């Protein structure tokens, strides 16, 4: 009985999560101009979307910011996790983790306003640079939290064995530590990428000079009235998200298969 209730509850949760998305995507194929009634199948809104040069430029801006910020945040976050893990003093380590988690628990509005004040004080122009730096800043804690658990799972005896065999610090990092924590690094990268694509509040505060991202543009257009071009864009972004999740799953499966083959060869 409990298992049946659990399954029903899980189904209801997925319906609540995915019903609005499916609703948006279905009406992106409607011949009408509103979401009041479905008026028959058409690709017109997708044609309008792909002929909208401003929207395509904004999509490119959003993807560029997301990819660049995720890569930089992954690099800095991984180095930060390594540094925190190597810290011997418990008080120092806990203090660093607390500072790292501040951006995770702070409201987005507060973070966005803080960045706006910071950039204004330093007279940094709002635009691509300010958005990129803001995204890097709130993505780093995510990467650190993804990488740290993998570092803590690593056995110190494995590192000692590598050093006993004559491995240098560089070899230890590149051939032992990085391969072991790579699942955490990939998880951190994809989480950072998702957060960047999804962010609205922080970006809304720090964007300017004609630069915009999808979340801000969709908000601006939605205030002017519902346009089914936004539905078409939602369908495209949902497909992109599915491909992103599928790519991450494929990388994880390939990594597990490689490890399994190495263990078979070693045995």
C-alpha positions in Angstrom: 0.0 0.0 0.0 2.8 2.4 0.9 4.6 1.7 -2.4 1.4 2.4 -4.4 0.9 5.7 -2.5 4.6 6.6 -3.1 4.2 5.9 -6.9 1.0 8.0 -7.0 2.7 10.8 -5.2 5.7 10.7 -7.5 3.4 10.7 -10.6 1.5 13.8 -9.2 4.8 15.6 -8.6 5.9 15.0 -12.2 2.6 16.1 -13.5 2.8 19.4 -11.5 6.3 19.9 -12.7 5.9 19.1 -16.4 2.3 20.1 -17.1 3.0 23.8 -17.5 6.0 23.1 -19.8 4.0 20.8 -22.0 1.2 23.4 -22.0 3.6 26.0 -23.3 5.1 23.7 -25.9 1.7 22.5 -27.2 0.5 26.1 -27.8 3.8 27.0 -29.6 2.3 24.9 -32.5 -1.0 26.7 -32.4 -2.1 28.9 -35.4 -3.6 31.4 -33.0 -1.9 34.4 -31.3 -3.0 33.6 -27.7 -3.2 30.6 -25.4 -7.0 30.8 -24.9 -7.8 28.2 -27.6 -5.9 25.8 -29.8 -6.4 26.8 -33.5 -4.6 24.0 -35.3 -1.0 22.9 -36.0 1.6 25.3 -37.5 5.3 25.9 -37.5 4.8 29.7 -37.9 5.9 30.7 -34.4 9.1 28.8 -34.8 9.7 30.5 -38.2 9.1 33.8 -36.6 11.5 32.9 -33.8 14.4 31.9 -36.1 13.8 35.0 -38.3 14.0 37.3 -35.2 17.6 38.5 -35.3 17.4 40.3 -31.9 16.2 37.1 -30.2 18.9 35.0 -31.9 21.5 37.4 -30.7 20.2 37.2 -27.2 20.2 33.4 -27.3 23.9 33.6 -28.4 24.6 36.0 -25.6 23.0 33.8 -23.1 24.8 30.7 -24.2 28.2 32.5 -24.4 27.8 33.8 -20.9 26.7 30.4 -19.6 29.5 28.5 -21.2 32.3 31.0 -20.3 31.1 31.5 -16.7 30.7 27.8 -16.2 34.2 27.0 -17.5 35.8 29.7 -15.4 33.8 28.9 -12.3 34.6 25.2 -12.7 38.3 25.9 -12.8 38.3 28.3 -9.9 35.8 26.1 -7.9 37.9 23.0 -8.4 41.0 24.8 -7.2 39.1 26.2 -4.3 37.8 22.7 -3.3 41.4 21.3 -3.5 42.6 24.1 -1.2 39.8 23.7 1.3 40.3 19.9 1.4 44.1 20.4 2.0 43.4 22.8 4.9 44.4 21.1 8.1 42.9 23.4 10.7 39.3 22.6 11.3 38.3 26.2 12.2 39.8 27.6 9.0 38.2 24.9 6.9 34.8 25.4 8.4 35.2 29.2 8.0 36.0 28.8 4.3 33.0 26.5 3.8 30.8 29.0 5.5 32.0 31.9 3.3 31.6 29.6 0.3 28.0 28.9 1.2 27.0 32.5 1.8 26.1 33.0 -1.9 24.1 29.7 -1.9 21.8 30.8 0.9 21.5 34.5 0.2 18.4 35.7 -1.7 19.1 36.4 -5.4 17.7 39.9 -5.1 20.2 40.8 -2.4 23.1 39.3 -4.5 22.0 41.2 -7.6 21.7 44.5 -5.7 25.1 43.9 -4.1 26.7 43.3 -7.4 25.0 46.4 -8.8 26.4 48.6 -6.0 29.8 47.0 -6.4 30.0 47.6 -10.1 28.7 51.2 -9.7 31.3 52.0 -7.0 34.1 50.7 -9.2 32.6 52.5 -12.3 32.5 49.2 -14.2 30.0 49.5 -17.1 27.0 47.2 -17.0 26.8 44.8 -19.8 28.5 41.6 -20.9 31.4 41.9 -18.5 29.3 42.6 -15.4 26.9 39.7 -16.2 29.8 37.3 -16.8 31.6 38.3 -13.5 28.3 38.0 -11.5 27.6 34.6 -12.9 31.1 33.3 -12.2 30.7 34.6 -8.6 27.5 32.7 -7.8 28.5 29.6 -9.7 31.8 29.0 -7.9 30.2 27.8 -4.6 28.1 25.3 -6.6 31.2 23.8 -8.1 33.0 23.7 -4.7 30.0 21.8 -3.2 30.0 19.3 -6.1 33.8 18.6 -6.0 34.4 18.5 -2.3 32.5 15.2 -1.6 34.6 13.4 -4.2 37.8 14.7 -2.6 36.7 13.5 0.8 36.0 10.1 -0.7 39.5 9.8 -1.9 41.7 7.5 0.2 44.9 9.0 1.5 46.6 5.7 1.1 46.1 6.0 -2.7 48.0 9.3 -2.7 50.7 7.9 -0.4 51.1 4.9 -2.8 51.5 7.2 -5.8 54.1 9.3 -4.0 56.0 6.1 -2.9 56.1 5.1 -6.6 57.9 8.4 -7.4 55.0 10.5 -8.6 55.6 14.3 -8.6 53.1 16.8 -7.4 52.1 17.5 -11.0 51.7 13.8 -11.8 49.7 13.3 -8.6 47.3 16.0 -9.5 46.9 15.2 -13.2 47.0 11.4 -13.1 45.4 10.5 -9.7 43.4 13.4 -8.2 41.8 14.9 -11.3 40.6 11.5 -12.8 39.2 10.5 -9.4 37.2 13.8 -8.9 36.2 14.2 -12.6 32.6 13.1 -11.9 32.3 15.9 -9.4 33.9 18.4 -11.8 31.5 17.5 -14.6 28.6 17.7 -12.2 29.7 21.1 -11.0 30.1 22.3 -14.6 26.6 21.2 -15.6 25.1 22.6 -12.5 26.8 25.9 -13.0 25.7 25.9 -16.7 22.1 25.3 -15.6 22.2 28.0 -13.0 23.5 30.5 -15.5 20.9 29.7 -18.1 18.2 29.9 -15.5 19.2 33.0 -13.6 17.0 36.1 -13.8 17.2 38.1 -10.6 21.0 38.7 -10.5 21.2 39.3 -14.3 18.3 41.7 -14.1 20.3 44.0 -11.8 23.7 43.9 -13.6 22.7 43.9 -17.3 22.8 47.1 -19.4 24.1 49.0 -22.4 21.9 47.0 -24.7 23.1 43.6 -23.5 20.4 41.2 -22.5 19.9 37.5 -21.7 16.9 35.2 -22.4 15.4 35.4 -18.9 15.4 39.2 -18.9 14.2 39.4 -22.5 11.3 37.0 -21.8 10.3 39.0 -18.7 10.3 42.2 -20.8 8.2 40.7 -23.6 5.8 39.0 -21.2 5.0 42.4 -19.6 4.0 43.7 -23.0 1.6 40.7 -23.6 1.7 37.0 -24.3 3.4 36.1 -27.5 3.5 32.6 -28.8 7.1 33.2 -30.0 8.0 32.9 -26.4 6.3 29.5 -26.3 8.4 28.4 -29.3 11.5 29.6 -27.6 10.5 27.7 -24.5 10.2 24.5 -26.6 13.6 25.0 -28.1 15.2 25.7 -24.7 13.5 22.6 -23.2 14.9 20.5 -26.0 18.3 22.0 -25.3 17.9 21.1 -21.6 17.1 17.5 -22.5 20.1 17.3 -24.7 22.2 18.7 -21.9 20.9 16.2 -19.4 21.4 13.4 -21.9 25.0 14.5 -22.6 25.8 14.5 -18.9 24.2 11.1 -18.5 26.2 9.7 -21.4 29.5 11.1 -20.0 28.7 9.5 -16.7 27.9 6.2 -18.2 31.0 6.3 -20.4 33.2 7.1 -17.4 31.7 4.1 -15.4 32.3 1.8 -18.4 36.0 2.9 -18.7 36.5 2.3 -15.0 34.9 -1.1 -15.2 37.1 -2.1 -18.1 40.3 -0.9 -16.2 39.3 -3.0 -13.2 38.7 -6.1 -15.4 42.1 -5.6 -17.0 43.8 -5.0 -13.7 42.2 -8.2 -12.3 
